[in-house]
Amino acid sequence: MTRPGAGKTIWSVRACIVVSAVLLGSGLAGPCMTIEPAFGSFDGWVRFLKPDLARPTHYSVVGGIRALIDHGHVALGVLLLAFSVVFPTLKLAVMAAATSSLAEGRPTGPLMWLSHHAGKFSMLDVFVVGLITLAIKGLPGGSRVTLGWGVGAFAASVVLSLIAGIVIQRLERRTVATIPPDVADGNTVEGLA
Amino acid sequence: MAVGRYSLRSRASRWLWAAGTVLLVCATGFATWRVTRSAALAPQTQPTAAGAAPPRLAPGHDYYFHVKLIELAEKAPGGKAWDSVGDSGPDICFSLTWRNNVIWNSSEKPNTLIGNWDLLKVDVRQIITSSGQTDLNDLVNAPLISYVPGEAVELKVWDEDTVGSDEAGKISFKLEDLRPGENILNPSGERAKAIRRVVLSLIDRRTPVPELVNTISNR
């Protein structure tokens, strides 16, 4: 049993989660940054004699993590994998399950609470990309890093998931508190579960 | 029983939403990876028209006229030996004349019947004296010509000797008969004399540097 209008809100949250999932998937696999190497006054020579070195390199979040692991930075790679790929995906899954619980008038459980409060860590890789951008901008030789649309999609996904998390928490506070304990076990709201 | 059924249904619904979300993330990620990968590969896999006419020189474009290789006959014109003193081969040199001006004099390739000139020539002394800087164009071992239909470039080949030099032959290349890239020619006729084979390469001046490097490495 939920408050009138809660059904509409739950569907809005679900739509938010679906969009966030689509953005997350495309943000993880889409182009995240392009590194265009430059070699200062030797730029022409390097481009002429070793063109492979001067070719721009494109990275996605997943590709970047793979490159880190391949180059021996396993700890950093696993950390980024956990907070950029696994955690945001699980968080969305937990939130989607939570909407199902809310539609039935049940509490969302401790996992939802945990994922909502740990949500801020899922911006970790955007922070890392920002750091890399700053670091490479400071390098001599004029190397450049340009950010791809993958970063935007990923950031939008994180923001949407944060909004969905906040709305779910508010909904839970408002609705579950009003449900009698005997109803909380089995009743569902028509058309929501 | 009713509570148990509801509980089972509710649990299934929760798992369905959770698994569906994970699947959606994976499917979108996979689709994005496929699309970006195929977009990256697209320029390399563009089909070439079968049986298409070979490309021609573009009027008004500037081309590097690179003589890659010259092969001479075993005897000098007139049937005499290349070296009148010993039995060594000719010291091959050539020049290129365009619009009545000599635009290129080659380096000498001593004691050989096949002279070979690379497109890249690094003059280390010149680079050092110019404080370590040079223009990429200065490294290209070929003159520039501008293609105008009807014009020709004349190649003159000789055997460089300390006392005089023996002409090996002359060839006039009509530019409209040449193609961008490599041209292999087996000249005949009275003026060609001892020249048996000439390999020319015409490279558009606007060729991007990576392609130019590929051309250089393709000897």
Interface residues (C-beta under 8 A of the other chain):
Chain A: R14 I17 V18 A21 V22 L24 G25 S26 L28 A29 G30 P31 S41 G44 R47 F48 L49 P51 R55 H58 S60 V62 T89 L90 L92 A93 V94 M95 A96 A97 T99 S100 S101 E104 R106 D185 G186 N187 T188 A193
Chain B: A2 V3 Y6 S7 R9 S10 S13 R14 W15 L16 W17 A18 A19 G20 T21 V22 L24 V25 C26 A27 T28 G29 F30 A31 T32 W33 T36 A40 Q133 L136 L139 V209 P210 L212 V213
